[in-house]
Structure formats: structure tokens, C-alpha cells
Amino acid sequence: MELLVRIKNIVVFLLSGFFLVFGVLLLMSSFQLANPLEFVMTLFAASFIILFCIAGILYAYFRFFQGNSISEEDHADKE
């Protein structure tokens, strides 16, 4: 079961990386458009793609490198 979870996280990471590159290329190509309406729509679309890709990369990163949970005894106030 854990192997399937790791494979899923790797797939999410790789797809997010691919679409991040695609979003950055789309963002750079939006600056070459002549029509202002097309420029604005392409700029927002590329930014949205980049935002989702960063969220996917962070999701996969925090699933791979989970920190050890600190016991609740350490959270108690010591007087």
C-alpha cells in the first residue's frame, strides 16, 4: 500500500514539474501578444497554472519528507 502512495506522489511531482515548465513558457509567450485582451487572459491563465503546480510540488514534497511528530509533552507549558 505504501508503494502505491509513493508512486502516486512521484507522479504528482513529475506532472507538476512538467506543467510548471509549461506555465512558465506560456507566461513568457504571453508578453509577445499584440492584443491586450489576449495578453491579460493568457497572463492570468499562466499564473493559475503555475500556482497549481507549486501546490502540487509542495504536496509531494511534504508527503515524502514528513517530519517526526513531537509528542504532546513538549507542547505543555513548563512553569
N, C-alpha and C positions, 0 to 999 in steps of 0.2 A: 504493500500500500504506500509506503513511504517513497518507493522508487517512482511510482506514478506521480506523486506530488512533486518530486524533484524534476521529473521530465516536464510536467506542466509549467513549473516555474522557469525552467530553461527556455521553453517555447515562448512564454510570455516575455522573457527578457530579450530573446532574439527578435521577435516580431516588433517589440517596442523600439529596439535599436534600429531596425530596418525602416520603420515608419518615422522615426526621429530624423534620420538622414533624408528621407523623402520630404518631411515637413520643412527642414532647413533649406533644401533645394527649391521647394515651392515658394518659400518666403523670399529667397534671393531672386527668383524669377519674377515675383510679383512687382518688384521695383522697375522692371523693364516694360511694364504695360503702359499703354498710352491713355486708355480710358480710365478716368478717376474712379468710376463705379466698380469696374473690374478690379482695379488695384485694391480698393478698400475691402471688397468681398474676398479676394484671394489672400490678402494680408490677414484678415480675421480667421479664415479657414486654416491657413498655415499655422497660425498661433494656437488654434484649438487643437490641431493635430499634435503639435509639439507639447502642449500641456498634457494631453492624454498619454503620450509616450513617456514623458518624465514620470507621471504617476505609475505607469506600468513598470518602468525600470526600478523605481523606489519600492514598489510592491515586491518584486522579485528579489531585490537586494535584502530587504528586511526579512523575507522568508528564508533566505539562505543563511544569513548571519544574525540569527536570533541571539540576543544577549541572555546570559543566565539571569533568571529572575532572583531578585533579592528577597529573602524571607521577610515576613511582616514584622519580625522582631527588630529589624534595623530601622523600620519606619516609626517606631514608637518614640515619643518624646522622652528624653532622659533628663531627669532632674537631679 
